[in-house]
Structure formats: C-alpha cells, structure tokens
Amino acid sequence: MSTQQQVEVTLTHLYKDARFDHLKMLKSFAQSVFKSIQPSSFKDVYLSISKEQGEGLKRLIKENGIRNIIEFGTSFGISTLFLAQGVLETGGNIITTELIASKAHKAIENFKRAGVNHLIEVRIGDALETLKNHHEPIDLLLLDGWKDLYLPIFQMLEPNFHESTFVYVDNADMAETKVFLRAISQSNKYHLQPKFGGKVVLISIRK
Ligand SMILES: C[S@@+](CC[C@H](N)C(=O)[O-])C[C@H]1O[C@@H](n2cnc3c(N)ncnc32)[C@H](O)[C@@H]1O
C-alpha cells in the first residue's frame, strides 16, 4: 500500500469515529451550564474540517508547491493528514500545535499509523508559546484553533510571511473570527477570498 493510500485508510477510520462528534458536543454544552466552556471541554471531540475542505487544502498545496506549513489546532490530526498528503507531493513538512496533550498524543499515533509521522512535528501546548520562536518562512498557515487567538497568532507569525504565503482561516463565519477578519482587511496588504459559502476565508498577499 502506498503512503497516500495509508493516509486515506486512516482518514476513513477517523471520520467514522468523528461521526459521534455532535453527541459529544451536546454533552460538553450541557456540562457548560455548570462550568465555563474550555478547550478541555472538547478533549474527546474531533471538531475537524470536512473532507471537501481537506481535498481543497491538498489541491492548494500541490498547485502552489507549498512546502512549509504551520497549523494551529491539531485535535486528533484529521486536517494535518490532508496537509501531509499535500506535502508528500511537494517535499514539504508540517509543524502543528495542540493544547490538549491527550489529543496531541492520539494525533501522533494517527500520523504513525498513516506512515507520515516523519513529515509532522507536533508541538504540545499553547500555540502562543509553542510557535513564538518560529523564524522560518511560512508558505501556508492553517488557523483552526480557538478563534480569539487568530489575531495574536497571525500577528506573531506575520514576519515570516512572504509574497506567496496563504493563510487558511476555518470557521470564518463565527463572530470572533469576523472580528479578526475585519482587523486584517483594514490593511491593504491582504486579499481575502471566501470559500465554502463563507465557512472558510483564504488570505493571500496582494501583489
Ligand atoms: C477545531 S479543533 C481542530 C481541528 C483540526 N484542525 C482538524 O480539522 O482535524 C481546535 C483545536 O484547537 C485546540 N486549541 C485550542 N486552543 C489552543 C491553543 N491555545 N493552542 C493550541 N491548540 C489549541 C483545541 O484543543 C482543539 O483540539
């Protein structure tokens, strides 16, 4: 079996497991009546991108020869596996970061099972800490963690952007993400392109 096929098999298994996400989400929201919602409230929930989004990310990586990828929000690694399928073709690699250690360890197991562990560095902890000393060019930044951190993470990593950098913003239709996108669109530097009916915004640098 090729590595691409191994990733496909792992993704099929993970999406099957993720089909109970909505029930787990309901449980987390019910519990939030008694305590405030934290990332740990979703420690068992995938909250993953859709297969269509994953396929789109793969295409974006291949068509633009993207090699250096940073991902904020690993969860159990579904989106990272699509990124890995892309960089298998371009010879790139991925740094991904996850706050909840148990999720990060499960993601690492999934990357090993899919045969792409060597392409992925998983940094466990708060993205504002784990990515703060990153001083390498970024071809693609995937923002898919907690939305209030999109702006500080974007600003922290902005010095590493170059003229062909893409920033893929998931959950662009959420209120906190809209605040982030408004702030970004105030600068003439960036071009914002909605995708998937506005669920995603792809940011690129104006030429
Ligand atoms: C929407 S899920 C990511 C889904 C994943 N990208 C996928 O498509 O499979 C968001 C993840 O971000 C993580 N997260 C939240 N705040 C974080 C932080 N400050 N640093 C790193 N990860 C964080 C959460 O624990 C959660 O697992």
The ligand as a MOL file (V3000), in Angstrom:
LIG
                    3D

  0  0  0     0  0            999 V3000
M  V30 BEGIN CTAB
M  V30 COUNTS 27 29 0 0 0
M  V30 BEGIN ATOM
M  V30 1 C -11.3590 22.8730 15.6520 0
M  V30 2 S -10.2370 21.8730 16.5310 0 CHG=1
M  V30 3 C -9.0020 21.4900 15.3190 0
M  V30 4 C -9.4850 20.5100 14.2990 0
M  V30 5 C -8.3920 20.0190 13.3630 0
M  V30 6 N -7.7220 21.1160 12.7100 0
M  V30 7 C -8.9980 19.1120 12.2980 0
M  V30 8 O -9.5620 19.6280 11.3270 0
M  V30 9 O -8.9270 17.8860 12.4750 0 CHG=-1
M  V30 10 C -9.3860 23.0870 17.5050 0
M  V30 11 C -8.2850 22.5250 18.3860 0
M  V30 12 O -7.5110 23.6420 18.8430 0
M  V30 13 C -7.0260 23.3290 20.1240 0
M  V30 14 N -6.6240 24.5640 20.8120 0
M  V30 15 C -7.4270 25.4610 21.4330 0
M  V30 16 N -6.7010 26.4680 21.9720 0
M  V30 17 C -5.4010 26.1890 21.6820 0
M  V30 18 C -4.1720 26.8400 21.9660 0
M  V30 19 N -4.1310 27.9630 22.6890 0
M  V30 20 N -3.0260 26.2990 21.4970 0
M  V30 21 C -3.0480 25.1430 20.7750 0
M  V30 22 N -4.1910 24.4710 20.4880 0
M  V30 23 C -5.3500 24.9850 20.9290 0
M  V30 24 C -8.2210 22.6440 20.7810 0
M  V30 25 O -7.8280 21.8750 21.9040 0
M  V30 26 C -8.8000 21.8180 19.6290 0
M  V30 27 O -8.3380 20.4880 19.6540 0
M  V30 END ATOM
M  V30 BEGIN BOND
M  V30 1 1 1 2
M  V30 2 1 2 3
M  V30 3 1 2 10
M  V30 4 1 3 4
M  V30 5 1 4 5
M  V30 6 1 5 6
M  V30 7 1 5 7
M  V30 8 2 7 8
M  V30 9 1 7 9
M  V30 10 1 10 11
M  V30 11 1 11 12
M  V30 12 1 11 26
M  V30 13 1 12 13
M  V30 14 1 13 14
M  V30 15 1 13 24
M  V30 16 1 14 15
M  V30 17 1 14 23
M  V30 18 2 15 16
M  V30 19 1 16 17
M  V30 20 1 17 18
M  V30 21 2 17 23
M  V30 22 1 18 19
M  V30 23 2 18 20
M  V30 24 1 20 21
M  V30 25 2 21 22
M  V30 26 1 22 23
M  V30 27 1 24 25
M  V30 28 1 24 26
M  V30 29 1 26 27
M  V30 END BOND
M  V30 END CTAB
M  END
